[in-house]
Amino acid sequence: MDRGVTVLEGRGSYSGEKRDVLYCVVARNEIVRLKNIIESIDPYAFVAVSTFHDVAGIGFTLDENKNPIKN
């Protein structure tokens, strides 16, 4: 999907089991595709979707004509 992912170290509160938590920001129109990819890899994955008012950075920052700024 050409998106970066941050890996956070997590631990289940109940089980105490260590596991990686993947954090990825995607555009609204990419959510279904991302969820389909996750489902194909791990049908039991816990997925939480949050809405953000503003995101800035590579892949999300637009110029004055609303075109993506690429470095």
C-alpha positions, 0 to 999 in steps of 0.5 A: 500500500506504500504506507509506513508502519510503526511497530510498538512493543505490547503485552496483553493485560490479561495473558501477559503475552508479548506481541507487536502492535502495528500502527499505520495511518491510511487515508479514508479510502484505503481502510477497506483495502487495509482491512482486507490485507489484514484479514488475509494474513490474520483473520483473528487480528484485533483492528481498531480504526480511529478518525483524525482531523489532520495528518501531516507528513510524507504521503499526507501533506498537500501543496497549495493545489492539493497535490501530494508533496513528494520528497 
